[in-house]
Structures are given as structure tokens and as C-alpha cells.
Amino acid sequence: MLNQIHYQKSPNFKKRFQDLKWEQRKTSILEKSEGLLLNYVIELNSNKLIAYCISTISKGCNEVGEIDSIYVIEEYRKKGIGKQLVDEATRWFDLKNVKTQKLTVAAGNENILDFYRQFGFYPLHIVMQRRFSKIK
């Protein structure tokens, strides 16, 4: 569902999000991680997954932690669930003495920046990537 949001909002790289599969993403997260925290929220009445947060500590450099993926189903947003998930991730980083805590926001999803600022996350770099079309 998060990938679908990125696909819809991406001004330049829709194909990347269209082609990205969960198995690829999961493999990438596991390969780079020395530590991993997965928090999720399930609705009690239906057992439906309504939110999750995947956080990692980098392999070989336990001073770097990242919130790799976080998502709350739209109808449950603005209820404090995302805040709780980020709080739990940052507490885990603090317990593990992680010095650099980061996350990546996909271009087109800048409306989420104010949410992350409340936890002390601010833009550090803007990474630009060249788009290539098929060469004939």
C-alpha cells in the first residue's frame, strides 16, 4: 500500500514504484541490517493490519538507524498511531545507542515532512537521480 502511494505521488519515477515488489524490498532490508524492529497495529475486531513500521540498524555500523518503511491505512491516520510507531522506533534506536537516526521521504510525498519534524527529523540532503529512457 505504501508503494502504491509512492507510485501515485511520484512526479518522476512512477515505473520504479510500479516495478518494485515486496520480496525485493524485504531482501534489501534484511541484507543491510544488523538489527531489525518490526512494529505493527492490528484492528481487534477484524484482525486487519492497519499500520506498521520497519526500523533497522545498519550492518557493520551500529551507529546508524533508519526507519525504512512506515504506513498507516488512511482511515486510521490522525489518531496517533503513526506517532506511536515513530516513538517506538526512536526509543529502540536510543536504547541501542544509535547516533544517526534517519528516514527517507519519497519525492512527491513532502506533505509528510511536518509529521517527521515533530520527532526531530529534518531534511539533510536532496538526492537527485537521473532518469534514463531506453536507448535505441
Secondary structure as GFF3:
##gff-version 3
##sequence-region A 1 136
A	DSSP	alpha_helix	2	9	.	.	.	ID=ss1
A	DSSP	alpha_helix	14	19	.	.	.	ID=ss2
A	DSSP	alpha_helix	22	32	.	.	.	ID=ss3
A	DSSP	beta_strand	33	42	.	.	.	ID=ss4
A	DSSP	beta_strand	49	58	.	.	.	ID=ss5
A	DSSP	beta_strand	64	72	.	.	.	ID=ss6
A	DSSP	three_ten_helix	74	76	.	.	.	ID=ss7
A	DSSP	alpha_helix	81	95	.	.	.	ID=ss8
A	DSSP	beta_strand	100	103	.	.	.	ID=ss9
A	DSSP	three_ten_helix	110	112	.	.	.	ID=ss10
A	DSSP	alpha_helix	113	117	.	.	.	ID=ss11
###
